[in-house]
Amino acid sequence: MKKYFILFSVIFLLGFLLLPKRDAGSLNTEGVNALPVINITNTEILTSINALRITYNLSDAENNPCRVTLKISNDSGKTFLYPADSVSGDIGYPVATGNSRQVYWYYSTLPVGFKAKLIADDQQNVDIQQIVNQVDSSNIISNMQFITGIRHRSAGPVQLQRVKDSISNRFNRYNLQTSVQSFDYSGYTAQNFMGRHPGTTKEDTTYIVCGHYESVSISPGADDNGTAVAALLEISRILSGYNFRNTIKFIGFDLEEAGLVGSSRYVSQGIPPYEKIAGVIDFEMIGYYCDQPNCQQIPSGFCTLFPAVCDSINSQQGRGNFLNNIANVNSSSLRYAYDSCARLYVPQLRVISLSTPANGQSTPDLRRSDHAPFWDAGYKALMLTDGANFRNPYYHTANDNLSTINFQFLTGNVKATVAALASLAGIQHSTYTVSGFLSLIGIQQISSQIPGEFTLSQNYPNPFNPATKIRFTVPASGKNVFTELTVFDMTGKMISTIVKQDLLPGTYEAEFKSEDNSTGIYFCKMRAGNFTQTIKMILIK
């Protein structure tokens, strides 16, 4: 049996050496409809009508009309979830190609340093099968060669760090929004690595694909769980080259072997408030395949709960020639979606799936990976596995090495997951363009140090002609503070709004120009939260 796996791996390794390498960004686009091209050429803030005007050029090789969507960021482009409902102009569907197209966004408030994104979708179909076909077994083998080795905080810290660095570097290379959740675990700095591929139109809806990257102290951890890391890296390479309606997030979890510590910490403390998790796909050993009768063991009592699953296994004389797709009842819709994509796009892959009652308390063997904390928190999640110790005799041993991996089986599992994520996240034939940082003319943040209170300082110079500067502060309040600075004349008539937007804590300076007003006394009033203050300004011409 072992000789078979060694021979199989050697064949694949030779193939890897002979095949040409492909760069991460060189996706196969031959014979497909060209993507539209959209570029922002100008942005203007029209304070007189509380509007942002964006001018852009739109082209498409086939002259397809496009759906153009505007998104606004209030966090320097990390997310584009700020409300942008009141829009007009060349927006929506259909928008014809051409130059100097314009969009107007009528805002109620503006965040400091916001960005605008325009998405152009020509609504052409994307061939998911073509994307699935880009899964490269030679890449997976190369990944596995690098990953395999003891990756344990005390028994294998050097290899563990190498793999950590590789995950982070790959996510950065694929232009994912890369972040790390670090926390202490008995003196060891544990780390969950995240690579976020933001969705274009429903960005808060998020699909997570994950797996733990560490091994037990005595094992090189090829199947457990090097296969998961190799899969994550290959899937992120491919899907990062496409746009999706929803967000896809790749996570490498730490300390699964210590009791699901990393995933539990993410679920309890790491989920951003804007993230609406629609589904989780967790890899837990996906590379061991056995085609001999009775090599697949069945846990005690399993057939009572899942008779159809046992019948399917027994129909092939207990061969371990399938992928287990494990859900709980709440995750059944996600399970069906995965099974459907596997059948459609990887028909040679055999998948046996089931839904365990509640959160799997009656089937503890089905809770032994990073999907379980998501189940417990009410999220839909799947565990994809080859069965671990119920199939793989090298589980948690020194013999869990590269020679035991069936790369054809592993590659098929990666392909099925690529298809499922592309379908679930809603692949688009779209491109986008992002503006630089924008702000209301005449206001700038001069210090991000958090003040202790609201203040409105006297303008300077005073008297002035024609311009003066006004400094004010905004303290921390747990959220952005809606702030207004307005100017009135002696009769109480409002003549200018200098500031009308949400502001982060800090010290700001605004400029007021009064070229069209006559000599006299004017008042500047600041409103922010429960704070109100007015200063007197003198214009002399």
C-alpha positions as CSV (number, residue, x, y, z in Angstrom):
1,M,0.0,0.0,0.0
2,K,2.7,2.4,1.0
3,K,4.7,1.5,-2.1
4,Y,1.7,2.6,-4.2
5,F,1.6,6.0,-2.6
6,I,5.4,6.5,-2.9
7,L,5.2,5.6,-6.7
8,F,2.2,7.9,-7.2
9,S,4.0,10.8,-5.5
10,V,7.2,10.3,-7.5
11,I,5.2,10.4,-10.7
12,F,3.6,13.7,-9.7
13,L,6.9,15.1,-8.5
14,L,8.5,14.3,-11.8
15,G,5.6,16.0,-13.6
16,F,6.1,19.0,-11.4
17,L,9.7,19.3,-12.4
18,L,8.9,19.1,-16.1
19,L,5.9,21.5,-16.1
20,P,6.5,25.2,-16.7
21,K,5.8,27.5,-13.7
22,R,3.0,30.1,-13.9
23,D,3.1,33.4,-12.2
24,A,0.3,34.0,-9.6
25,G,-1.3,36.6,-11.7
26,S,-1.1,34.9,-15.1
27,L,-4.6,33.5,-15.4
28,N,-5.9,31.9,-18.5
29,T,-8.0,34.4,-20.4
30,E,-7.7,33.0,-23.9
31,G,-10.9,33.0,-25.8
32,V,-13.0,34.8,-23.2
33,N,-14.9,38.0,-23.3
34,A,-12.7,41.0,-22.4
35,L,-13.3,42.7,-19.1
36,P,-14.7,46.3,-19.2
37,V,-12.3,49.1,-18.3
38,I,-13.3,52.0,-16.0
39,N,-11.2,54.9,-14.8
40,I,-12.0,57.8,-12.6
41,T,-10.7,61.0,-14.2
42,N,-11.9,63.7,-11.8
43,T,-13.7,64.1,-8.4
44,E,-15.3,67.3,-7.1
45,I,-17.1,68.0,-3.8
46,L,-19.9,70.4,-4.5
47,T,-20.6,71.8,-1.0
48,S,-23.3,74.1,-2.3
49,I,-25.6,71.1,-3.1
50,N,-24.0,68.5,-0.7
51,A,-22.9,66.4,-3.7
52,L,-19.8,64.5,-4.8
53,R,-19.4,64.6,-8.6
54,I,-17.3,61.8,-10.2
55,T,-16.2,61.9,-13.8
56,Y,-15.1,58.6,-15.4
57,N,-14.3,56.9,-18.7
58,L,-15.8,53.5,-19.5
59,S,-14.8,51.2,-22.3
60,D,-15.5,47.6,-23.3
61,A,-13.9,45.7,-26.2
62,E,-17.3,44.2,-27.2
63,N,-19.2,47.5,-26.5
64,N,-21.3,45.7,-24.0
65,P,-23.4,48.1,-21.8
66,C,-22.4,47.9,-18.1
67,R,-23.9,48.0,-14.7
68,V,-22.0,50.8,-12.9
69,T,-22.1,50.8,-9.1
70,L,-20.8,53.4,-6.6
71,K,-19.3,52.4,-3.3
72,I,-17.9,54.7,-0.6
73,S,-15.2,54.0,2.1
74,N,-14.9,55.8,5.4
75,D,-11.9,53.7,6.6
76,S,-9.2,54.6,4.0
77,G,-10.3,51.9,1.5
78,K,-10.3,48.9,3.8
79,T,-14.1,48.5,3.3
80,F,-16.5,50.3,1.0
81,L,-19.6,50.0,3.2
82,Y,-20.5,53.7,3.9
83,P,-24.1,54.5,2.8
84,A,-24.2,55.8,-0.8
85,D,-27.9,55.5,-1.6
86,S,-28.8,58.8,-3.2
87,V,-27.1,58.8,-6.6
88,S,-27.9,60.0,-10.1
89,G,-26.2,60.3,-13.5
90,D,-24.4,57.5,-15.4
91,I,-25.1,54.8,-12.8
92,G,-26.9,51.5,-12.6
93,Y,-27.8,49.5,-15.7
94,P,-27.4,50.0,-18.6
95,V,-24.5,52.5,-19.0
96,A,-23.1,52.8,-22.4
97,T,-19.4,53.0,-23.0
98,G,-17.8,56.4,-23.4
99,N,-15.7,59.2,-21.9
100,S,-16.6,61.9,-19.3
101,R,-19.5,59.9,-17.8
102,Q,-20.6,61.4,-14.5
103,V,-22.1,60.2,-11.2
104,Y,-23.5,62.5,-8.5
105,W,-23.7,61.2,-4.9
106,Y,-25.9,63.4,-2.7
107,Y,-24.5,63.0,0.8
108,S,-25.9,63.8,4.2
109,T,-22.5,63.6,5.9
110,L,-18.9,63.1,4.7
111,P,-16.3,61.1,6.6
112,V,-12.8,62.5,6.7
113,G,-10.4,61.1,4.1
114,F,-13.0,59.0,2.3
115,K,-12.6,57.1,-1.0
116,A,-15.0,56.3,-3.8
117,K,-15.1,53.1,-5.8
118,L,-16.8,52.6,-9.2
119,I,-17.5,49.0,-10.3
120,A,-18.2,48.2,-14.0
121,D,-19.9,44.9,-14.7
122,D,-20.7,44.0,-18.3
123,Q,-22.8,41.1,-16.9
124,Q,-21.2,38.5,-19.2
125,N,-21.0,35.0,-17.9
126,V,-17.8,33.7,-16.3
127,D,-17.0,30.1,-17.1
128,I,-16.4,28.5,-13.7
129,Q,-15.1,25.3,-15.3
130,Q,-12.2,27.4,-16.8
131,I,-11.4,28.7,-13.4
132,V,-11.5,25.2,-11.9
133,N,-9.2,24.0,-14.6
134,Q,-6.5,26.5,-13.4
135,V,-5.9,24.4,-10.3
136,D,-2.4,23.2,-10.8
137,S,-1.3,20.0,-9.2
138,S,2.4,21.0,-9.6
139,N,1.7,24.1,-7.4
140,I,0.0,21.9,-4.8
141,I,3.0,19.5,-4.8
142,S,5.4,22.4,-4.5
143,N,3.4,23.8,-1.6
144,M,3.3,20.5,0.2
145,Q,7.1,20.0,-0.2
146,F,7.7,23.3,1.5
147,I,5.0,22.9,4.2
148,T,5.7,19.3,5.3
149,G,7.8,19.1,8.5
150,I,7.2,19.4,12.2
151,R,5.3,22.7,12.8
152,H,5.0,22.8,16.5
153,R,5.6,25.8,18.9
154,S,8.1,23.9,20.9
155,A,9.1,20.8,18.9
156,G,9.4,22.5,15.5
157,P,9.4,26.3,15.9
158,V,11.7,27.0,12.9
159,Q,9.5,25.2,10.3
160,L,6.4,26.6,12.0
161,Q,7.7,30.1,11.5
162,R,8.6,29.4,7.9
163,V,5.1,28.3,7.1
164,K,3.6,31.3,9.0
165,D,5.8,33.7,7.0
166,S,4.8,31.9,3.7
167,I,1.1,32.2,4.4
168,S,1.4,35.9,5.1
169,N,3.7,36.5,2.1
170,R,1.5,34.7,-0.3
171,F,-1.6,36.6,0.8
172,N,0.3,39.8,0.3
173,R,1.5,38.6,-3.1
174,Y,-2.0,37.9,-4.2
175,N,-3.1,41.5,-3.2
176,L,-5.3,40.3,-0.4
177,Q,-6.0,42.5,2.6
178,T,-3.7,40.7,4.9
179,S,-4.0,40.9,8.7
180,V,-2.9,38.9,11.8
181,Q,-4.8,38.2,15.0
182,S,-2.2,37.6,17.6
183,F,-2.8,36.4,21.2
184,D,-0.8,34.8,24.0
185,Y,-1.1,31.1,24.8
186,S,1.0,30.2,27.8
187,G,3.9,32.4,26.7
188,Y,3.6,31.5,23.0
189,T,2.5,34.2,20.6
190,A,-0.3,32.5,18.6
191,Q,-1.3,33.9,15.3
192,N,-4.3,33.6,13.0
193,F,-3.5,34.8,9.4
194,M,-6.2,36.4,7.3
195,G,-6.3,37.2,3.6
196,R,-9.4,39.1,2.6
197,H,-10.6,39.5,-1.0
198,P,-13.4,42.2,-0.7
199,G,-16.6,41.7,-2.6
200,T,-17.7,44.4,-5.0
201,T,-21.4,44.9,-4.4
202,K,-22.3,43.0,-1.2
203,E,-19.0,43.3,0.6
204,D,-20.2,42.6,4.1
205,T,-21.4,39.1,3.1
206,T,-18.4,36.9,3.6
207,Y,-17.5,33.3,2.8
208,I,-14.5,31.9,4.8
209,V,-12.2,29.1,3.7
210,C,-9.8,28.0,6.4
211,G,-7.6,25.3,8.0
212,H,-5.1,25.0,10.7
213,Y,-1.4,25.1,9.8
214,E,0.4,23.7,12.8
215,S,1.2,20.0,13.4
216,V,1.5,17.8,16.5
217,S,4.9,17.6,18.1
218,I,6.0,14.3,16.6
219,S,4.6,14.5,13.1
220,P,5.7,16.3,9.9
221,G,2.0,16.8,9.3
222,A,1.7,16.3,5.6
223,D,-2.0,15.3,5.7
224,D,-2.6,16.8,9.1
225,N,-2.8,19.6,8.1
226,G,-0.3,20.5,5.4
227,T,-2.9,19.6,2.8
228,A,-5.2,22.3,4.1
229,V,-2.4,25.0,3.8
230,A,-1.5,23.8,0.3
231,A,-5.2,24.1,-0.7
232,L,-5.6,27.5,0.9
233,L,-2.5,28.9,-1.0
234,E,-3.6,27.4,-4.4
235,I,-7.2,28.6,-4.0
236,S,-6.2,32.1,-3.0
237,R,-3.8,32.3,-5.9
238,I,-6.6,31.5,-8.4
239,L,-9.6,33.4,-6.9
240,S,-7.7,36.6,-6.1
241,G,-7.6,37.2,-9.9
242,Y,-11.4,37.6,-10.1
243,N,-14.1,39.8,-8.7
244,F,-17.0,38.6,-6.7
245,R,-20.2,40.1,-5.4
246,N,-19.4,38.8,-1.9
247,T,-16.2,38.8,0.1
248,I,-14.0,35.7,0.3
249,K,-11.7,35.4,3.3
250,F,-8.8,32.9,3.7
251,I,-7.7,32.0,7.2
252,G,-4.9,30.0,8.5
253,F,-5.7,29.1,12.1
254,D,-3.2,28.4,14.9
255,L,-3.4,25.9,17.7
256,E,-6.2,23.6,16.4
257,E,-4.2,20.7,17.9
258,A,-4.4,22.4,21.3
259,G,-8.2,22.4,21.3
260,L,-9.5,24.6,18.5
261,V,-7.8,27.6,20.3
262,G,-7.2,29.8,17.2
263,S,-10.6,29.4,15.6
264,S,-12.4,29.8,19.0
265,R,-10.5,33.1,19.5
266,Y,-11.4,34.3,16.0
267,V,-15.1,33.6,16.5
268,S,-15.2,35.2,20.0
269,Q,-12.9,38.2,19.3
270,G,-11.8,38.4,15.7
271,I,-14.9,38.8,13.6
272,P,-15.2,42.5,12.5
273,P,-18.5,44.1,13.2
274,Y,-19.2,44.6,9.5
275,E,-18.6,40.9,8.6
276,K,-21.7,38.9,7.9
277,I,-20.5,35.3,7.7
278,A,-22.6,33.4,5.1
279,G,-20.6,30.2,5.2
280,V,-17.4,28.6,6.3
281,I,-15.4,25.8,4.5
282,D,-12.9,24.2,6.8
283,F,-10.2,21.8,5.5
284,E,-9.2,19.1,7.9
285,M,-6.9,16.5,6.3
286,I,-7.9,16.2,2.6
287,G,-5.1,14.2,1.0
288,Y,-5.3,10.6,2.0
289,Y,-7.0,8.1,-0.3
290,C,-7.2,4.3,0.0
291,D,-8.8,2.0,-2.6
292,Q,-8.5,-1.3,-0.8
293,P,-11.6,-2.9,0.7
294,N,-12.2,-2.1,4.3
295,C,-9.5,0.6,4.5
296,Q,-12.2,3.1,5.6
297,Q,-13.2,2.6,9.2
298,I,-16.6,3.7,10.5
299,P,-17.0,5.0,14.1
300,S,-19.1,3.1,16.6
301,G,-22.8,4.0,16.4
302,F,-22.3,6.0,13.1
303,C,-24.5,3.7,11.0
304,T,-27.4,4.1,13.4
305,L,-27.4,7.9,12.9
306,F,-26.4,7.9,9.2
307,P,-27.5,4.7,7.6
308,A,-27.5,6.1,4.0
309,V,-23.8,7.1,4.5
310,C,-22.9,3.7,5.7
311,D,-24.8,2.1,2.8
312,S,-22.8,4.2,0.4
313,I,-19.5,3.3,2.0
314,N,-20.4,-0.4,2.1
315,S,-21.5,-0.4,-1.5
316,Q,-17.8,0.0,-2.4
317,Q,-16.6,-2.5,0.2
318,G,-15.4,0.1,2.6
319,R,-12.9,1.8,0.3
320,G,-11.7,5.2,1.4
321,N,-12.1,6.8,-2.0
322,F,-14.3,9.8,-1.2
323,L,-14.2,13.2,0.4
324,N,-16.3,13.6,3.6
325,N,-18.5,16.8,3.6
326,I,-19.6,17.3,7.1
327,A,-22.3,19.8,8.1
328,N,-24.7,20.3,11.0
329,V,-28.4,20.7,10.3
330,N,-28.1,24.5,10.2
331,S,-25.5,24.2,7.5
332,S,-27.5,21.9,5.2
333,S,-28.0,24.5,2.5
334,L,-24.2,25.1,2.3
335,R,-23.6,21.3,2.2
336,Y,-26.0,20.9,-0.7
337,A,-24.4,23.8,-2.6
338,Y,-20.9,22.2,-2.2
339,D,-22.1,18.8,-3.3
340,S,-23.8,20.3,-6.4
341,C,-20.7,22.2,-7.4
342,A,-18.5,19.1,-6.9
343,R,-20.8,17.0,-9.1
344,L,-21.0,19.6,-11.8
345,Y,-17.4,20.7,-12.1
346,V,-15.4,17.7,-10.7
347,P,-17.6,14.8,-11.6
348,Q,-14.8,12.2,-11.0
349,L,-14.6,13.2,-7.3
350,R,-16.7,11.1,-5.0
351,V,-18.2,13.2,-2.2
352,I,-20.2,11.7,0.7
353,S,-22.0,14.3,2.8
354,L,-24.1,14.3,5.9
355,S,-25.7,16.7,8.4
356,T,-25.3,15.9,12.1
357,P,-28.0,16.9,14.6
358,A,-27.7,20.2,16.4
359,N,-24.1,21.2,16.7
360,G,-22.7,17.7,16.7
361,Q,-22.7,17.1,20.4
362,S,-24.0,13.5,19.8
363,T,-21.2,12.9,17.3
364,P,-18.0,14.3,18.9
365,D,-15.8,12.9,16.1
366,L,-17.5,15.3,13.7
367,R,-16.5,18.3,15.9
368,R,-12.8,17.8,15.9
369,S,-11.8,20.8,13.8
370,D,-12.0,24.5,13.3
371,H,-15.6,24.5,12.0
372,A,-17.0,23.6,15.4
373,P,-16.7,27.1,17.0
374,F,-18.6,28.5,14.0
375,W,-21.3,25.9,14.5
376,D,-21.6,26.8,18.2
377,A,-21.9,30.5,17.3
378,G,-24.7,29.8,14.8
379,Y,-22.8,30.1,11.6
380,K,-23.1,27.8,8.6
381,A,-19.9,25.7,8.3
382,L,-18.6,22.6,6.6
383,M,-15.7,20.3,7.5
384,L,-14.1,18.7,4.5
385,T,-12.0,15.7,5.5
386,D,-10.6,12.4,4.4
387,G,-11.7,10.9,7.7
388,A,-8.5,11.4,9.7
389,N,-7.7,8.4,11.9
390,F,-10.7,6.5,10.5
391,R,-8.8,6.2,7.2
392,N,-5.3,7.4,7.6
393,P,-3.1,5.0,9.6
394,Y,-0.4,7.6,9.8
395,Y,-2.5,10.1,11.7
396,H,-0.5,11.9,14.4
397,T,2.6,9.8,13.7
398,A,6.1,10.4,12.3
399,N,5.0,8.7,9.1
400,D,2.5,11.4,8.1
401,N,4.8,12.5,5.3
402,L,4.6,13.5,1.7
403,S,4.8,9.9,0.3
404,T,1.4,9.1,1.8
405,I,-0.5,11.9,-0.1
406,N,-2.6,11.1,-3.1
407,F,-2.2,14.3,-5.1
408,Q,-4.9,13.4,-7.6
409,F,-7.4,13.2,-4.8
410,L,-6.1,16.3,-3.1
411,T,-6.2,18.3,-6.4
412,G,-9.8,17.2,-7.0
413,N,-10.8,18.4,-3.5
414,V,-9.2,21.8,-4.3
415,K,-11.0,22.0,-7.6
416,A,-14.4,21.3,-6.0
417,T,-13.8,24.0,-3.4
418,V,-12.8,26.6,-6.1
419,A,-16.0,25.8,-7.9
420,A,-18.1,26.1,-4.7
421,L,-16.5,29.4,-3.6
422,A,-16.8,30.9,-7.1
423,S,-20.5,30.0,-7.2
424,L,-21.4,30.9,-3.6
425,A,-19.5,34.3,-3.6
426,G,-21.1,35.2,-7.0
427,I,-18.3,35.6,-9.5
428,Q,-18.6,38.7,-11.7
429,H,-17.2,39.8,-15.1
430,S,-16.3,43.2,-13.6
431,T,-13.5,45.6,-12.9
432,Y,-13.3,48.7,-10.6
433,T,-11.5,51.9,-10.1
434,V,-10.8,53.7,-6.8
435,S,-10.3,57.4,-6.2
436,G,-7.6,58.9,-4.0
437,F,-8.4,60.2,-0.6
438,L,-11.1,62.9,-0.7
439,S,-12.1,65.5,1.8
440,L,-14.2,68.7,2.0
441,I,-12.2,71.6,0.7
442,G,-10.7,73.7,3.5
443,I,-10.6,71.1,6.3
444,Q,-7.7,69.0,7.4
445,Q,-6.8,66.9,10.4
446,I,-3.6,68.3,11.9
447,S,-3.3,65.9,14.8
448,S,-4.6,62.4,15.5
449,Q,-3.8,62.6,19.2
450,I,-7.1,62.1,21.0
451,P,-8.2,65.3,22.8
452,G,-10.0,65.1,26.2
453,E,-12.9,67.3,25.2
454,F,-14.6,69.3,22.4
455,T,-13.2,72.7,21.8
456,L,-13.8,75.5,19.3
457,S,-10.9,78.0,19.2
458,Q,-11.0,81.6,18.1
459,N,-10.4,82.1,14.4
460,Y,-7.1,83.5,13.1
461,P,-6.4,86.0,11.8
462,N,-9.2,88.0,13.3
463,P,-10.2,90.5,11.8
464,F,-9.6,88.8,8.4
465,N,-9.9,89.4,4.7
466,P,-10.9,87.3,2.8
467,A,-9.9,84.0,4.6
468,T,-9.5,82.8,8.2
469,K,-8.8,79.5,9.9
470,I,-10.7,77.9,12.6
471,R,-9.3,75.1,14.8
472,F,-11.4,72.6,16.7
473,T,-11.1,69.3,18.5
474,V,-13.1,66.1,18.6
475,P,-12.6,63.6,21.5
476,A,-13.1,59.9,21.5
477,S,-16.6,58.6,21.8
478,G,-16.5,55.0,20.6
479,K,-17.5,56.0,17.0
480,N,-17.1,58.8,14.5
481,V,-18.7,62.1,15.6
482,F,-21.1,64.0,13.3
483,T,-19.7,67.5,13.4
484,E,-21.1,70.8,11.9
485,L,-19.4,74.2,11.5
486,T,-21.7,76.8,10.1
487,V,-21.3,80.6,9.6
488,F,-24.2,83.1,10.2
489,D,-24.4,86.8,9.7
490,M,-25.7,89.4,12.2
491,T,-29.4,88.7,11.2
492,G,-29.0,85.0,11.9
493,K,-29.0,84.0,8.2
494,M,-26.7,81.0,7.5
495,I,-24.3,81.9,4.8
496,S,-21.9,78.9,4.7
497,T,-21.4,75.4,5.9
498,I,-17.7,74.8,6.5
499,V,-17.9,71.2,7.9
500,K,-20.8,68.7,7.8
501,Q,-19.4,65.2,8.2
502,D,-18.5,62.4,10.6
503,L,-15.1,62.9,12.1
504,L,-12.6,60.7,13.9
505,P,-11.1,61.9,17.2
506,G,-8.4,64.5,16.6
507,T,-7.6,68.2,16.1
508,Y,-8.8,69.8,12.9
509,E,-8.4,73.1,11.1
510,A,-11.0,74.5,8.7
511,E,-10.7,77.5,6.4
512,F,-13.5,80.0,5.8
513,K,-13.3,82.3,2.7
514,S,-15.7,85.2,2.5
515,E,-14.9,86.9,-0.9
516,D,-18.6,87.7,-1.6
517,N,-19.7,89.0,1.8
518,S,-19.4,92.5,3.1
519,T,-17.6,94.0,6.1
520,G,-19.2,93.1,9.3
521,I,-19.5,90.7,12.2
522,Y,-20.1,87.0,11.6
523,F,-20.6,84.0,13.9
524,C,-19.2,80.5,13.5
525,K,-21.2,77.8,15.4
526,M,-19.9,74.3,16.1
527,R,-22.3,71.4,16.8
528,A,-20.9,68.0,17.7
529,G,-22.8,65.4,19.8
530,N,-24.1,67.4,22.8
531,F,-21.5,70.1,22.3
532,T,-22.4,73.6,21.0
533,Q,-20.2,76.7,20.9
534,T,-20.1,79.9,18.9
535,I,-17.3,82.3,18.2
536,K,-17.5,85.9,16.8
537,M,-15.5,86.7,13.6
538,I,-14.8,90.2,12.1
539,L,-14.5,90.6,8.3
540,I,-12.9,93.9,7.2
541,K,-12.6,94.7,3.5
